[in-house]
Each structure stands twice: as structure tokens, then as C-alpha cells.
Amino acid sequence: MKIVHKTVGTTLYVGLCGELDESTSIETRAALDKLIDDFKNTKFVIDMSALKFMDSTGIGVLLGRYKKLKAKGASLLIASPSPAVDKVLTLSGIYDIMPKII
């Protein structure tokens, strides 16, 4: 899993590249938590355009980061999920709490 990030105005954009599953969840969670701990903006956008695969473990990673950001008064948005990842996110109902943007 490769994670890249940049800040634009009051938004932090985080790009996930690779696969988010049980084998990458620990390192992904730790990297996202570090970004959240240093986070001082109002929007946290996760760009999933380069994420090829995600399973239920990835959903758990996202939900945990959502709770941390919500406690800080920030919002978490999902951007450009690949078709396979979009299907998992849609079936899980995650878009009800983390809106999808394009």
C-alpha cells in the first residue's frame, strides 16, 4: 500500500494506492492515524482512484478513521473509488456517513 497526501486550502487529500485488506490494514491504519493526529483542517478526502481492491477489513479501517475525525469536528469524504471498490462501499452502506465525491 502506498499512501500519498497533500493539503489544498482547508482540505487534506490522501491517495491510497494498491490494496486495502487484512495484509495492509495495520500499516494503513497507522499512517492514516498519524495524518489525523497532525490534522488541523476541516475536510479529509480519501482518493481511492488507485485502490484496486478493498475488503471488509478496509471498511473497518475507514470507520475507525471516520470516528477519529468526527471527534475532531472534521468530515471524511471518499473520492473517485474504482468500480470494484465502489461496489464494496455501496454494499456496506458507508456512503451514508462518508459521502462520495467525484
Residue frames as a rotation matrix with the C-alpha (Angstrom) as fourth column:
MET 1
0.583 0.812 0.000 0.00
0.812 -0.583 0.000 0.00
0.000 0.000 -1.000 0.00
LYS 2
-0.666 -0.703 0.249 1.29
0.708 -0.701 -0.089 3.40
0.237 0.117 0.965 -0.98
ILE 3
0.457 0.783 -0.423 -0.17
0.868 -0.496 0.021 6.49
-0.193 -0.377 -0.906 0.68
VAL 4
-0.663 -0.583 0.470 0.37
0.668 -0.743 0.020 10.00
0.338 0.327 0.883 -0.66
HIS 5
0.312 0.800 -0.512 -1.09
0.921 -0.387 -0.043 13.24
-0.233 -0.458 -0.858 0.67
LYS 6
-0.747 -0.451 0.488 -1.30
0.536 -0.843 0.041 16.96
0.393 0.293 0.872 0.04
THR 7
-0.196 0.655 -0.730 -3.10
0.715 -0.415 -0.563 19.91
-0.671 -0.632 -0.387 1.57
VAL 8
-0.668 0.129 0.733 -5.13
0.525 -0.618 0.586 22.32
0.528 0.776 0.345 -0.53
GLY 9
-0.159 0.593 0.789 -6.68
-0.435 -0.760 0.483 25.17
0.886 -0.266 0.379 1.46
THR 10
-0.195 0.180 0.964 -8.54
-0.975 0.067 -0.210 23.60
-0.102 -0.981 0.162 4.38
THR 11
0.851 0.526 -0.018 -8.67
-0.519 0.833 -0.191 20.12
-0.086 0.172 0.981 2.84
LEU 12
-0.300 -0.898 0.322 -6.21
-0.737 0.432 0.520 17.26
-0.606 -0.081 -0.791 3.23
TYR 13
0.648 0.423 -0.633 -6.23
-0.746 0.521 -0.416 14.88
0.154 0.741 0.653 0.25
VAL 14
-0.202 -0.659 0.725 -4.95
-0.659 0.639 0.397 11.36
-0.725 -0.397 -0.563 0.87
GLY 15
0.299 0.234 -0.925 -4.41
-0.904 0.381 -0.195 8.95
0.306 0.895 0.326 -2.01
LEU 16
0.180 -0.182 0.967 -4.48
-0.484 0.839 0.248 5.19
-0.857 -0.512 0.063 -1.40
CYS 17
0.211 -0.215 -0.954 -2.66
-0.949 0.191 -0.253 3.09
0.236 0.958 -0.164 -4.00
GLY 18
-0.824 -0.515 -0.235 -2.75
-0.474 0.855 -0.212 -0.70
0.310 -0.064 -0.949 -4.03
GLU 19
-0.101 0.767 -0.633 -4.96
0.200 0.639 0.742 -2.94
0.975 -0.052 -0.218 -1.90
LEU 20
-0.489 0.047 0.871 -6.63
-0.804 -0.411 -0.429 -2.32
0.338 -0.910 0.239 1.45
ASP 21
0.477 0.565 -0.673 -7.17
-0.233 0.820 0.524 -5.68
0.848 -0.093 0.522 3.09
GLU 22
0.996 -0.025 -0.082 -6.04
0.086 0.336 0.938 -7.66
0.005 -0.941 0.337 6.12
SER 23
0.373 -0.927 0.028 -2.41
0.928 0.373 -0.025 -7.76
0.013 0.035 0.999 4.99
THR 24
-0.464 -0.565 0.682 -2.14
0.594 -0.770 -0.234 -3.95
0.657 0.296 0.693 4.63
SER 25
0.505 0.835 0.219 -4.65
0.409 -0.454 0.791 -2.72
0.760 -0.310 -0.571 7.22
ILE 26
0.560 -0.319 -0.764 -2.23
0.786 -0.087 0.612 -2.29
-0.262 -0.944 0.202 10.14
GLU 27
-0.549 -0.835 -0.040 0.23
0.762 -0.520 0.386 -0.11
-0.343 0.181 0.922 8.23
THR 28
-0.423 0.476 0.771 -2.57
0.494 -0.592 0.637 1.81
0.759 0.651 0.015 6.53
ARG 29
0.655 0.692 -0.303 -4.32
0.596 -0.226 0.771 2.45
0.465 -0.685 -0.561 9.84
ALA 30
0.221 -0.666 -0.712 -1.08
0.833 -0.251 0.493 3.68
-0.507 -0.703 0.499 11.42
ALA 31
-0.744 -0.527 0.411 -0.27
0.668 -0.596 0.444 6.01
0.011 0.605 0.796 8.50
LEU 32
-0.101 0.796 0.597 -3.78
0.422 -0.509 0.750 7.47
0.901 0.327 -0.284 8.44
ASP 33
0.674 0.324 -0.664 -3.78
0.725 -0.117 0.678 7.89
0.142 -0.939 -0.314 12.23
LYS 34
-0.295 -0.849 -0.437 -0.54
0.833 -0.453 0.317 9.87
-0.467 -0.271 0.842 12.04
LEU 35
-0.744 0.090 0.662 -2.06
0.436 -0.686 0.583 12.16
0.507 0.722 0.471 9.41
ILE 36
0.319 0.945 0.070 -5.20
0.457 -0.218 0.862 12.57
0.830 -0.243 -0.501 11.54
ASP 37
0.378 -0.241 -0.894 -3.20
0.907 -0.099 0.410 13.31
-0.187 -0.966 0.181 14.69
ASP 38
-0.659 -0.696 -0.286 -1.45
0.581 -0.712 0.395 16.16
-0.479 0.094 0.873 12.84
PHE 39
-0.395 0.590 0.704 -4.69
0.800 -0.156 0.579 17.20
0.451 0.792 -0.410 11.08
LYS 40
-0.669 0.150 -0.728 -5.85
0.406 -0.746 -0.528 20.78
-0.622 -0.649 0.438 11.62
ASN 41
-0.941 0.307 -0.143 -8.18
-0.284 -0.487 0.826 21.20
0.184 0.818 0.546 8.62
THR 42
-0.306 0.915 0.263 -11.92
-0.771 -0.076 -0.633 20.72
-0.559 -0.396 0.728 8.20
LYS 43
0.774 0.572 -0.272 -12.07
-0.616 0.581 -0.531 18.15
-0.146 0.579 0.802 5.38
PHE 44
-0.365 -0.796 0.483 -10.22
-0.549 0.603 0.579 14.87
-0.752 -0.054 -0.657 4.98
VAL 45
0.608 0.567 -0.555 -10.64
-0.767 0.239 -0.595 13.40
-0.205 0.788 0.581 1.48
ILE 46
-0.183 -0.620 0.763 -9.53
-0.201 0.783 0.588 9.86
-0.962 -0.046 -0.268 0.69
ASP 47
0.185 0.128 -0.974 -8.87
-0.972 -0.121 -0.200 9.43
-0.143 0.984 0.102 -3.03
MET 48
0.073 -0.054 0.996 -9.46
-0.253 0.965 0.071 5.79
-0.965 -0.257 0.056 -3.97
SER 49
0.701 0.237 -0.673 -8.92
-0.680 -0.063 -0.731 6.05
-0.216 0.970 0.116 -7.71
ALA 50
-0.056 -0.815 -0.577 -5.73
-0.791 0.389 -0.473 3.94
0.610 0.429 -0.666 -7.46
LEU 51
-0.430 0.004 0.903 -7.12
-0.727 0.592 -0.348 1.48
-0.536 -0.806 -0.251 -4.90
LYS 52
-0.618 0.088 -0.781 -7.53
-0.638 0.525 0.564 -1.81
0.459 0.847 -0.269 -6.76
PHE 53
-0.117 0.532 -0.838 -9.10
0.300 0.824 0.481 -3.92
0.947 -0.196 -0.256 -4.00
MET 54
-0.663 -0.035 0.748 -10.72
-0.676 -0.402 -0.618 -3.48
0.322 -0.915 0.243 -0.60
ASP 55
-0.386 0.548 -0.742 -12.42
0.390 0.826 0.407 -5.97
0.836 -0.132 -0.532 1.69
SER 56
0.649 0.756 -0.086 -14.33
0.368 -0.213 0.905 -5.70
0.666 -0.619 -0.416 4.97
THR 57
0.152 -0.687 -0.710 -11.10
0.962 -0.061 0.266 -5.05
-0.226 -0.724 0.652 6.85
GLY 58
-0.765 -0.415 0.492 -10.72
0.570 -0.792 0.218 -1.89
0.299 0.447 0.843 4.79
ILE 59
0.147 0.895 0.421 -14.25
0.232 -0.445 0.865 -0.85
0.961 -0.029 -0.273 5.75
GLY 60
0.674 0.056 -0.737 -13.20
0.729 0.115 0.675 -1.19
0.122 -0.992 0.036 9.39
VAL 61
-0.437 -0.886 -0.155 -10.15
0.885 -0.455 0.103 1.00
-0.161 -0.092 0.983 8.77
LEU 62
-0.596 0.264 0.758 -12.34
0.297 -0.805 0.514 3.68
0.746 0.531 0.401 7.21
LEU 63
0.493 0.868 -0.065 -14.92
0.347 -0.128 0.929 3.57
0.798 -0.481 -0.364 10.02
GLY 64
0.356 -0.451 -0.819 -12.25
0.922 0.025 0.387 3.96
-0.154 -0.892 0.425 12.68
ARG 65
-0.742 -0.655 0.143 -10.72
0.670 -0.722 0.174 6.97
-0.011 0.225 0.974 10.91
TYR 66
-0.196 0.779 0.596 -14.21
0.296 -0.532 0.793 8.46
0.935 0.332 -0.127 10.46
LYS 67
0.678 0.480 -0.557 -14.78
0.630 0.010 0.776 8.29
0.378 -0.877 -0.296 14.23
LYS 68
-0.118 -0.812 -0.571 -11.43
0.923 -0.301 0.239 9.94
-0.366 -0.499 0.785 14.97
LEU 69
-0.824 -0.184 0.535 -12.11
0.451 -0.786 0.424 12.76
0.343 0.591 0.731 12.52
LYS 70
0.148 0.961 0.231 -15.66
0.391 -0.272 0.879 13.27
0.908 -0.040 -0.416 13.75
ALA 71
0.501 -0.035 -0.865 -14.33
0.864 -0.029 0.502 13.70
-0.043 -0.999 0.016 17.29
LYS 72
-0.548 -0.769 -0.330 -12.11
0.692 -0.638 0.337 16.49
-0.469 -0.043 0.882 15.93
GLY 73
0.178 0.737 -0.652 -15.07
0.066 -0.670 -0.739 18.15
-0.982 0.089 -0.168 14.19
ALA 74
-0.560 -0.454 -0.693 -13.84
-0.673 -0.239 0.700 17.23
-0.483 0.859 -0.172 10.71
SER 75
0.613 0.789 0.048 -15.54
-0.562 0.478 -0.675 15.43
-0.555 0.386 0.737 7.85
LEU 76
-0.542 -0.704 0.459 -14.32
-0.158 0.622 0.767 12.43
-0.825 0.343 -0.448 5.87
LEU 77
0.510 0.658 -0.554 -15.16
-0.672 -0.097 -0.734 12.18
-0.537 0.747 0.393 2.18
ILE 78
-0.004 -0.440 0.898 -14.47
0.365 0.835 0.411 9.42
-0.931 0.330 0.157 -0.36
ALA 79
0.264 0.035 -0.964 -13.24
-0.715 -0.664 -0.220 10.49
-0.647 0.747 -0.150 -3.80
SER 80
0.217 -0.164 -0.962 -13.14
-0.960 0.140 -0.241 8.59
0.174 0.976 -0.127 -7.09
PRO 81
-0.027 -0.239 0.971 -13.37
-0.491 0.849 0.195 4.97
-0.870 -0.472 -0.141 -5.95
SER 82
-0.858 -0.254 -0.447 -12.55
-0.513 0.445 0.734 2.39
0.013 0.859 -0.512 -8.61
PRO 83
-0.059 0.925 -0.376 -15.57
-0.747 0.209 0.631 0.35
0.662 0.318 0.678 -9.76
ALA 84
-0.085 -0.010 -0.996 -14.63
0.325 0.945 -0.037 -2.68
0.942 -0.327 -0.077 -7.64
VAL 85
-0.881 -0.280 -0.382 -14.06
0.449 -0.241 -0.860 -0.60
0.149 -0.929 0.338 -4.51
ASP 86
-0.722 0.673 0.158 -17.22
-0.658 -0.739 0.144 1.44
0.214 0.000 0.977 -5.18
LYS 87
0.017 0.735 -0.677 -19.24
-0.274 0.655 0.704 -1.77
0.962 0.174 0.213 -5.18
VAL 88
-0.355 -0.234 -0.905 -17.87
0.728 0.537 -0.425 -2.78
0.586 -0.810 -0.020 -1.75
LEU 89
-0.992 -0.058 -0.110 -18.51
0.114 -0.787 -0.607 0.71
-0.051 -0.614 0.787 -0.36
THR 90
-0.475 0.879 -0.041 -22.05
-0.714 -0.358 0.601 0.82
0.514 0.315 0.798 -1.77
LEU 91
0.067 0.505 -0.861 -22.96
0.090 0.856 0.509 -2.62
0.994 -0.111 0.012 -0.43
SER 92
-0.559 -0.363 -0.745 -21.59
0.741 0.183 -0.646 -1.71
0.371 -0.913 0.167 3.01
GLY 93
0.555 0.831 0.040 -23.71
0.753 -0.523 0.399 1.44
0.352 -0.192 -0.916 3.19
ILE 94
-0.164 -0.750 -0.641 -20.67
0.926 -0.341 0.161 3.54
-0.339 -0.568 0.750 4.03
TYR 95
-0.681 -0.085 0.727 -21.76
0.508 -0.771 0.385 6.38
0.528 0.632 0.568 1.77
ASP 96
0.458 0.888 -0.031 -24.50
0.585 -0.275 0.763 7.15
0.670 -0.368 -0.645 4.30
ILE 97
0.804 -0.199 -0.560 -21.84
0.450 -0.411 0.792 8.52
-0.388 -0.890 -0.241 6.68
MET 98
-0.259 -0.909 -0.326 -18.93
0.155 -0.373 0.915 9.25
-0.953 0.186 0.237 4.33
PRO 99
0.710 0.646 -0.279 -20.22
-0.148 -0.251 -0.957 10.94
-0.688 0.721 -0.083 1.16
LYS 100
0.005 -0.644 0.765 -18.71
0.847 0.409 0.339 10.12
-0.532 0.647 0.547 -2.21
ILE 101
0.499 0.064 -0.864 -17.36
-0.303 -0.921 -0.243 13.00
-0.812 0.383 -0.441 -4.26
ILE 102
0.653 -0.258 0.712 -16.08
0.710 0.537 -0.457 12.86
-0.264 0.803 0.534 -7.81
